[in-house]
């Protein structure tokens, strides 16, 4: 197993998190990682695992929000043959599979309260029973949980068990949102640019100008690092930062951010007008044909779409063909067929 | 005159830290303080043989008191630990499970705490 994704950043918060990881990775104590969606909670879990003596043993992930209650239970603890209708074969649960290693419970705040009781029992006793089993099995699993909920708040709402909370929260790792550590943005861009460049046929991401960086640090980043990754992928495809930056909603969740009015190139949206009225004239019923209208409309939409992408890519036809997902040859044919002209300047 | 004992106090309340620190310095202890578990652990790692006893709060940022107790009992088994809990039975029970030498509930009577510390250290050295 190769080493996990690195933790990128120079902000005091990230330096602190790294320091904390180095001090607790060998303890095997229960950990809760918290932070907004997209901040990289799984990256932290992977790093803990990589730096622990359990490295090389299983790292098993379960997303507690992704499965309905019954399935989550059998996923975690497994079942015996005949435990319920349809249980034709014995199935091993994640607790068993993670034995000796790490069980990463993502979205622990979404675990149904009945399953929380069962989890608490496992944590207290170190034993679990698969569904339909009379026997309890010992488990030696390092539990790392993650959540984007405020668990203390969930306790007040009686959605999370207080005793489980304290048992899990032996060590807390909180990752602040990206907007609170904007000094990390250039480092993240650097790291992911290199990563994506090698993934996307060595296409290079333009280094952002200081104006772009300024805009990036003013943005709210509701999706955090994951959103930044997506932005970088789009920059890679479009070859420019400007349109993406201009498309940011600066009003999002932030009271002091200035909502920016930006001039945007509107993406082509097929309009229903003008397909019937050629040159402002009502159609001649003699030559009226749905087939022709369809062809006309299609040509128009295609022309708009292709022109739009060509403009975006600075008439880089090879890149445009990839975005449009048509062959280079087809694109050249369409350009001449539809009479699309390169900019004269 | 007793030997000068060295203690580490870990609590995320600045006020409590200051109160404890003043009191124990007056009582002729050598005192170090940390406002969270990680900083406390770092102090221990730089001077592992220096401390006789740790007083730790339970509910704290990053490494909780329960975490501190577990780590210290494993890495520095010689050091005594008093856990102070104010949050009902769960954390207190966890502190005992982690084998704190003593678990006390808030509010704390400092004179009483001083007595318990000396009892603990002396019962260990005898």
Interface residues (C-beta under 8 A of the other chain):
Chain A: X16 X19 X20 X23 X24 X27 X29 X162 X163 X166 X167 X169 X170 X171 X172 X173 X174
Chain B: X37 X38 X41 X42 X61 X62 X63 X64 X66 X67 X70 X71 X74 X87 X90 X91 X94
